[in-house]
Amino acid sequence: LVAANLVLANEGVLDGFGHVSMRHPENPERYLISRSTAPASVTRDGLVECTLDSEMVDPNAPASYLERYIHGAIYKARPDVNCVVHSHSPTVIPFANSKTPLRAMGHVSGFLAGHVPVFDIKDQFGPTDMLVKNNDHGDALAQCLGDRPVALMRGHGNVVTGPSIQISVHRAIYTEVSARQQLQAQALEGPITYIDEAEGEQCNEMIAATSERPWKLWKKKVGMG
Ligand code: MN
């Protein structure tokens, strides 16, 4: 989990904001996340344990992020998810704010094939500071995500989920990369041909079988390989 934070900061997905969590390996009703700090500064000692209602298990532990409700709500709704990334991944925001859906550009972003939902907090909660800072916000976001791996958040960022840390980190990195490629393709002569759902499924199997290789490289680049 520490490596995931450092890797996503190093790859330009997380900056001073954003966070990664993992479901507790021994207790599926809890998750692990850092105390509130920039992802590049996360340490093993700074990890804290939360319930799926995002209450701190140890009331004396340093406070975690204001938006940790994102994580608890998704773990509650999605037993298949073991790692959640929330970022403000810069190239994704235009797709969250416009009518152009985010699509899968390449085989490594095959998980985006099909529908990428967009969560607009205003729909249910009116004007806010856009933050997901209670369980009602978190549950609404999880409902919008449904059974998909990624949801965009209008005016804010995105959430990326997966069955493991390696897969979620891969998806968070390639959500950003694919968004950049889609904007580039839109400057060229169309129509653009995307990875379709049948291709996406096969690409996802390929990625699941090879996720260790890029993960090792990304860890090495932050001195953890
Ligand atoms: Mn946020």
Residues whose N, C-alpha, C, O or C-beta is under 5 A from the ligand:
A	BS01	MN	none
